[in-house]
Structures are given as C-alpha cells and as structure tokens.
Amino acid sequence: MLDPDWVLTRPILWAALIGLVALLVIRTVRKDRLEYRKFKRLRSTAKRQAMFRKWLLDAFVSFGALTAVILLLAGSYASPFVTEIGQWPGIRDVRVLVDANAGIAIAVFVALTIALVVLTALGVRAARQDQDVPTLGDIGSMLPRNRQELRLGALLSLNAGVFEELLFRLALPTLIFGASGSALAAVTGSILFFGALHLYQGIPGIIGTSLIGAIFMVIFAVSGAIWIPIVLHALFDLRSLVLIPAAVYEVHKIDGVKHPYVAPRRKPAPKPDASNAPVPVLSPVSTGAGSAATADSAALNAASTTVVPPTSSEEDNGSVPGARPAH
C-alpha cells in the first residue's frame, strides 16, 4: 500500500483514478451496451447460457482484479474513509443509537426483512395475475427462461453482490478519497459510477441502480461492515433473477435441453371490457360434427404456437416465426 505521507502517493492515485474512469466508460459505452443488444436478440438458450457464463467470468475477473489493485494502492485510506463517513451528521446519530441499543437494530432489521418479504409476495401475486413482471430498467431479457438459466442467474446474483459491493462501496470510494481527500466526493462519485455502469438498462435503470447504490452506501456507513451490503445486494438480485422468474413463470419446471429455443416475453394484451363484449348467438342444435371441427381448430391453433428453431438471420434480427413465450 502506498504511504499517505509519500509525496508521490496522490499523483499515483489520481493517475489510477483517471485510468479506472476511462476503463469503466469504455466498458459501459462500447462493450456492455453492444453485448446486451446482441443478447436481447438471442433465441437459443445455449447461446444465452454462454453469454451468462461470459458475463459471470468477466465480472469475476475484471471487478475482482480492479478491487485488488485499488486496495493494494489505496488500502491505507480505507479505514480513514469509513471513519469519516461514520462521523457525518445523521450517520453518527444512528450509529450511536445502534451501539447503545442493540435490540433496536435487530428490530429494524427484522421489520425491513418482513417488509421485503411481504412486498415481494404481493409483487409475485400481481405478476402472476398479469403475467408481467415490473422491472427497474430494461432487464426483461435477462430473466431466466428455464432451469439451466436459473442456475446461472443465481450465480450472477451472488457474483454481483460480492464484487460490485467490494468495488463500488469500498475500493472505488477509497481510491477517490485517497486522491481527492474528500469523503463527500468519494461517496457521490462511487454512487454515480455505479448507476452509470448500468447504462445498458436505459435511463430508468441508471436512476434505479443509483438509488439502490445510495441505500447500500448508507447501510455501509451506518454499519461499518461491508458484508452487510454484500448480503443485501445478493439477496436483492436473487429476488429478481431467481425468485420472481421461478414463482411467476415457473421456469424451474422448464428443461432447456428439451426446449432449446425461447421467445421474447411480451406484455399481455389488455383484457377486453366485459360490458362492451358482443352477446354470443347460440345455435339451437349442437352436432357432433361441430364439436369435432372445434377440436380440430383448437389443435391447429396449438400447433401453430410451437417454437420453430430460428435460422441464423432470424436470430440476428430477433424474429422467431410461430414462437410463444417459454413460460
């Protein structure tokens, strides 16, 4: 670790910070956006799983390596940074209250856990009725479509919880604090970078992840323990990439080997207003032939919704003829 009293420490940290910012900007604008656009067009679950694995390895290596390098350079500033933000008005008062009354902290944690469980249950119930999952940002294409993708979604959630929190709640703020000497700049900059990293999700995704990042930073400042936001982040992503797809679409029951092609989920058509529905005209006589014709028609309709493997050109432009959602 660099010695804070060494004259070249801050210039080196500024150079490292500028290089990190340039790297994250290039990654976000050129790499992540293009890869996600390509991913949204994929209809083969094998190719989707390959992309999930690529993202998993990439985040593990790149975010893990960046965190290690930053802490090796600026690790001596980590403890002063955590101490300073812990003394901010409001944060300090909460920490004093928690330290003096451990029971209050436990009660708040239990209340927040119950609230999260209840809100999740209500969201799952509403989504089951509408067959549509509301999301923060453009992440619908990332929702797993079968049990194989569900496992990778779980690994991605755990990976993001560990390495994104280590980088954006600990390493990056420490680097900014070491270079600038400002804890406020460190907190603000890390939150903004965390939100900007989700540019591929669109403006709603940037705003939503920035707010979530701010909440995790407050939790880290109050607790002084990085493992708490790591656990919360992992649970939050597991809720989005595992619990909701399994509970709403029952993707854990779908075998990706037997169903190798998936179709994009579309919002269901609005239900017709019963008051404006035409009154059906009943035939006075129902014949066996009519029933057979109805059955034949239903069979033809069912056959027409079978997923047809796309050609390479169809997969490139995202069109799948005769496909239906995989749920």
C-alpha positions in Angstrom: 0.0 0.0 0.0 1.1 3.5 -0.7 2.2 5.6 2.2 -0.2 8.6 2.6 2.9 10.7 3.6 4.8 10.0 0.4 4.9 12.9 -1.9 4.0 10.8 -5.0 1.1 9.0 -3.4 -1.7 11.3 -4.5 -0.4 11.8 -8.1 -0.3 8.0 -8.4 -3.8 7.7 -7.1 -5.1 10.4 -9.4 -3.5 8.6 -12.4 -5.1 5.3 -11.2 -8.5 7.0 -10.8 -8.3 8.6 -14.3 -7.4 5.2 -15.8 -10.2 3.5 -13.9 -12.8 6.0 -15.1 -11.6 5.7 -18.7 -11.8 1.9 -18.5 -15.3 1.9 -17.0 -16.5 4.4 -19.6 -15.2 2.4 -22.5 -16.6 -0.8 -21.0 -20.0 0.7 -20.4 -20.5 2.5 -23.7 -18.8 0.2 -26.1 -18.8 -3.3 -24.6 -21.8 -3.7 -22.2 -24.4 -1.9 -24.4 -23.4 -3.8 -27.6 -23.3 -7.2 -25.8 -26.7 -6.6 -24.3 -28.2 -5.6 -27.6 -26.9 -8.8 -29.1 -28.1 -10.8 -26.1 -31.7 -9.5 -26.5 -31.8 -10.9 -30.0 -30.7 -14.4 -28.9 -33.4 -17.1 -29.1 -31.2 -20.2 -28.4 -30.9 -20.9 -24.7 -27.5 -22.5 -25.3 -26.2 -19.1 -26.7 -28.0 -17.2 -23.8 -26.3 -19.5 -21.3 -22.9 -19.0 -23.0 -23.4 -15.2 -22.6 -24.4 -15.6 -18.9 -21.2 -17.6 -18.4 -19.1 -14.9 -20.2 -20.6 -12.2 -18.0 -20.0 -14.2 -14.9 -16.3 -14.8 -15.7 -15.8 -11.3 -16.9 -17.2 -9.7 -13.7 -15.3 -12.1 -11.5 -12.0 -11.4 -13.2 -12.3 -7.7 -14.1 -14.1 -6.4 -10.9 -12.1 -8.7 -8.7 -8.8 -7.6 -10.3 -9.8 -3.9 -10.1 -10.7 -4.2 -6.5 -7.5 -6.0 -5.6 -5.3 -3.4 -7.5 -7.1 -0.4 -6.0 -6.9 -1.7 -2.4 -3.2 -2.6 -2.9 -2.6 1.1 -3.9 -5.0 2.9 -1.7 -5.8 0.5 1.1 -4.3 2.7 3.7 -7.1 5.2 3.1 -9.9 2.6 3.6 -10.1 2.9 7.4 -10.0 6.7 7.5 -12.7 6.9 4.8 -15.0 4.6 6.7 -14.3 6.5 9.9 -15.0 9.9 8.3 -18.4 9.0 6.8 -19.3 7.4 10.0 -19.0 10.8 11.7 -21.4 12.6 9.3 -24.4 14.1 11.0 -27.3 11.6 10.9 -25.0 8.7 10.2 -23.2 9.3 13.6 -26.5 9.6 15.4 -27.8 6.3 14.0 -24.5 4.6 14.9 -24.7 5.9 18.4 -28.3 4.7 18.8 -27.5 1.3 17.4 -24.4 0.9 19.6 -26.4 1.8 22.7 -29.4 -0.3 21.9 -28.6 -3.5 20.0 -32.3 -4.5 20.3 -33.4 -1.6 18.1 -31.0 -2.6 15.4 -32.3 -6.2 15.5 -36.0 -4.9 15.4 -35.3 -2.7 12.5 -33.6 -5.5 10.6 -36.5 -7.9 11.2 -39.0 -5.2 10.2 -37.2 -4.5 7.0 -36.9 -8.2 6.2 -40.6 -8.7 6.8 -41.5 -5.7 4.7 -39.3 -7.0 1.8 -40.9 -10.5 2.0 -44.4 -9.0 2.1 -43.7 -6.6 -0.8 -42.1 -9.4 -2.8 -45.1 -11.7 -2.2 -47.6 -9.0 -3.2 -45.5 -8.3 -6.4 -45.4 -12.0 -7.3 -49.1 -12.3 -6.8 -49.8 -9.3 -9.0 -47.4 -10.6 -11.6 -49.0 -14.0 -11.7 -52.3 -12.4 -12.4 -51.0 -10.1 -15.2 -48.2 -12.5 -16.4 -45.9 -9.4 -16.4 -43.1 -8.6 -14.1 -42.4 -4.8 -13.5 -38.7 -4.1 -13.6 -36.4 -1.2 -12.9 -34.8 -0.6 -16.3 -34.6 -2.8 -19.4 -33.7 -6.1 -17.8 -36.6 -8.2 -19.0 -34.4 -10.1 -21.5 -32.1 -11.1 -18.6 -34.8 -13.0 -16.7 -34.0 -16.8 -16.9 -36.3 -18.9 -19.2 -35.5 -22.4 -17.9 -33.9 -24.2 -15.0 -30.4 -24.1 -16.6 -30.6 -20.4 -17.0 -32.0 -20.1 -13.5 -28.8 -21.6 -12.0 -26.7 -19.1 -13.9 -29.0 -16.3 -12.7 -28.3 -17.4 -9.1 -24.5 -17.3 -9.8 -24.7 -13.9 -11.4 -26.6 -12.6 -8.4 -24.1 -13.9 -5.9 -21.2 -12.6 -8.1 -22.7 -9.1 -8.4 -23.4 -9.0 -4.6 -19.8 -9.7 -3.7 -17.7 -8.0 -6.4 -19.9 -4.9 -7.2 -20.1 -4.1 -3.5 -16.4 -4.6 -2.9 -15.6 -2.3 -5.9 -18.3 0.4 -5.7 -18.8 0.6 -1.9 -15.3 0.0 -0.7 -12.5 0.1 -3.3 -13.6 3.0 -5.6 -14.6 5.3 -2.7 -11.3 4.6 -1.1 -9.4 5.5 -4.2 -11.4 8.7 -4.7 -10.9 9.6 -1.1 -7.2 9.0 -1.3 -6.8 11.1 -4.4 -9.1 14.0 -3.5 -9.1 13.9 0.3 -12.9 14.4 0.2 -15.3 11.8 1.6 -18.3 13.5 0.0 -16.7 13.3 -3.4 -15.8 9.6 -2.8 -19.4 8.7 -1.8 -21.1 10.8 -4.6 -18.6 9.6 -7.3 -18.9 5.9 -6.5 -22.8 6.1 -6.5 -22.8 7.9 -9.9 -20.3 5.5 -11.4 -22.4 2.5 -10.1 -25.5 3.9 -11.7 -23.7 4.8 -15.0 -22.4 1.2 -15.2 -26.0 0.2 -15.9 -26.3 2.4 -18.9 -27.4 -0.7 -21.0 -30.7 -0.7 -18.9 -31.7 2.8 -20.1 -32.4 5.9 -18.0 -34.8 4.2 -15.6 -32.1 1.6 -14.9 -29.5 4.2 -14.2 -31.7 6.1 -11.8 -32.9 2.9 -10.1 -29.5 1.5 -9.6 -28.1 4.8 -8.4 -30.8 5.0 -5.7 -30.1 1.4 -4.7 -26.4 2.1 -4.6 -27.1 5.1 -2.3 -29.1 2.9 0.0 -26.3 0.3 0.2 -23.8 3.1 0.8 -25.8 4.4 3.7 -26.1 0.9 5.2 -22.3 0.5 4.8 -21.7 3.9 6.5 -24.0 3.1 9.4 -22.8 -0.4 10.0 -19.1 0.0 9.0 -19.3 -3.6 7.7 -19.0 -4.3 4.0 -20.5 -7.8 4.3 -24.0 -6.4 5.1 -24.5 -4.6 1.8 -22.9 -7.6 0.1 -25.6 -9.9 1.5 -28.4 -7.4 0.8 -27.2 -6.9 -2.8 -27.0 -10.6 -3.4 -30.5 -11.2 -1.9 -31.9 -8.3 -4.0 -30.5 -9.8 -7.2 -31.6 -13.3 -6.3 -35.1 -11.9 -5.9 -35.0 -10.5 -9.4 -33.2 -13.3 -11.3 -34.3 -16.4 -9.4 -37.3 -16.0 -7.1 -39.6 -14.0 -9.4 -38.9 -16.0 -12.6 -39.5 -19.2 -10.7 -42.6 -18.0 -8.9 -44.3 -16.2 -11.7 -43.2 -18.1 -14.9 -42.3 -21.4 -13.2 -39.1 -21.5 -15.3 -37.6 -24.1 -12.9 -40.0 -26.6 -14.5 -38.8 -26.0 -18.0 -35.9 -28.1 -19.3 -33.6 -26.1 -21.6 -32.4 -29.3 -23.2 -35.9 -30.3 -24.3 -36.9 -26.7 -25.2 -33.7 -25.2 -26.7 -35.3 -22.1 -28.1 -37.0 -19.3 -26.3 -39.2 -16.4 -27.4 -39.2 -12.8 -26.1 -41.7 -12.1 -23.4 -44.2 -9.5 -24.4 -46.6 -7.7 -22.2 -50.0 -9.4 -22.3 -52.8 -7.8 -24.3 -55.2 -5.7 -22.2 -58.3 -7.7 -21.1 -61.4 -6.8 -23.0 -64.1 -4.8 -21.2 -66.9 -7.3 -20.5 -69.5 -4.5 -20.7 -68.6 -3.9 -24.4 -68.3 -7.6 -25.3 -70.7 -8.8 -28.1 -73.5 -11.1 -27.0 -72.8 -14.6 -28.5 -75.5 -16.1 -30.7 -76.1 -19.7 -29.6 -77.0 -22.3 -32.2 -80.2 -24.2 -31.2 -78.6 -27.6 -32.1 -75.1 -28.7 -31.3 -73.9 -31.6 -33.5 -71.0 -34.0 -33.1 -69.5 -32.7 -36.3 -69.4 -29.2 -34.9 -67.7 -30.3 -31.8 -65.1 -32.2 -33.9 -64.5 -29.2 -36.0 -63.9 -27.1 -32.9 -61.4 -29.7 -31.6 -59.6 -29.7 -34.9 -59.4 -25.9 -34.9 -58.0 -25.9 -31.4 -55.4 -28.5 -32.3 -54.3 -26.4 -35.3 -54.1 -23.3 -33.2 -52.0 -25.2 -30.6 -49.7 -26.5 -33.3 -49.2 -23.0 -34.7 -47.7 -21.8 -31.4 -44.9 -24.4 -31.3 -41.5 -22.8 -31.1 -39.8 -23.1 -34.5 -36.0 -23.1 -34.4 -34.8 -19.8 -36.0 -32.5 -19.5 -38.8 -29.3 -17.5 -38.3 -30.8 -14.5 -40.0 -33.9 -14.7 -37.9 -31.9 -14.9 -34.7 -29.9 -11.9 -35.7 -32.9 -9.7 -36.2 -34.8 -11.1 -33.2 -37.7 -12.6 -35.1 -39.0 -16.1 -34.3 -41.8 -17.3 -36.5 -44.6 -19.1 -34.6 -42.9 -18.7 -31.3 -44.6 -18.4 -27.9 -43.2 -17.4 -24.5 -41.4 -20.1 -22.6 -43.5 -19.7 -19.5 
